[in-house]
Amino acid sequence: MKFNIPKLEIRTFYLTGAILMVFSIIGSIWALNVNWSHLVYGARMSSIVGVLFNILWMGLFAFLYKMTPKGAGIPQKVVNSPEIEQMLKELSSNDQKEVN
């Protein structure tokens, strides 16, 4: 059975990651606020650093989203070598023969 899944562009992935990290940050801060009085000093420090770490992740996703040009996908050519290209074509054709 084949699924018709559209290709995910890298900019969409970065934007989704940044948005999800916003919800993670809100949830972490909310949980920290609710449990603050029950936490010992080590757990408080760990929770604060966890929130800061989530903020850094969100910043990384936002930065990568802004830096990635529109329409950037997976590059078609990774290596610019005719010998390696020929070997890859042979391997690809051998794989297709084995599947059929």
URQUIJO-V790874 format. One record per residue. N is the residue number from 1. RES is the residue in three letters. PSI is psi as a letter, one per 20 degrees, with the letter a starting at -180 (none if undefined). Layout:
<<N,RES,PSI> <N,RES,PSI>>
This chain:
<<1,MET,p> <2,LYS,p> <3,PHE,p> <4,ASN,n> <5,ILE,p> <6,PRO,q> <7,LYS,p> <8,LEU,p> <9,GLU,q> <10,ILE,h> <11,ARG,h> <12,THR,h> <13,PHE,g> <14,TYR,g> <15,LEU,g> <16,THR,g> <17,GLY,g> <18,ALA,g> <19,ILE,g> <20,LEU,h> <21,MET,h> <22,VAL,g> <23,PHE,h> <24,SER,g> <25,ILE,g> <26,ILE,g> <27,GLY,h> <28,SER,g> <29,ILE,g> <30,TRP,g> <31,ALA,h> <32,LEU,g> <33,ASN,g> <34,VAL,h> <35,ASN,j> <36,TRP,g> <37,SER,i> <38,HIS,i> <39,LEU,q> <40,VAL,r> <41,TYR,h> <42,GLY,g> <43,ALA,h> <44,ARG,g> <45,MET,g> <46,SER,g> <47,SER,g> <48,ILE,g> <49,VAL,h> <50,GLY,g> <51,VAL,g> <52,LEU,h> <53,PHE,g> <54,ASN,h> <55,ILE,g> <56,LEU,g> <57,TRP,g> <58,MET,g> <59,GLY,h> <60,LEU,g> <61,PHE,g> <62,ALA,g> <63,PHE,g> <64,LEU,h> <65,TYR,g> <66,LYS,h> <67,MET,i> <68,THR,p> <69,PRO,q> <70,LYS,q> <71,GLY,j> <72,ALA,p> <73,GLY,b> <74,ILE,p> <75,PRO,q> <76,GLN,h> <77,LYS,p> <78,VAL,g> <79,VAL,p> <80,ASN,m> <81,SER,p> <82,PRO,h> <83,GLU,g> <84,ILE,h> <85,GLU,g> <86,GLN,g> <87,MET,g> <88,LEU,h> <89,LYS,g> <90,GLU,g> <91,LEU,g> <92,SER,g> <93,SER,h> <94,ASN,h> <95,ASP,g> <96,GLN,h> <97,LYS,h> <98,GLU,h> <99,VAL,g> <100,ASN,none>>
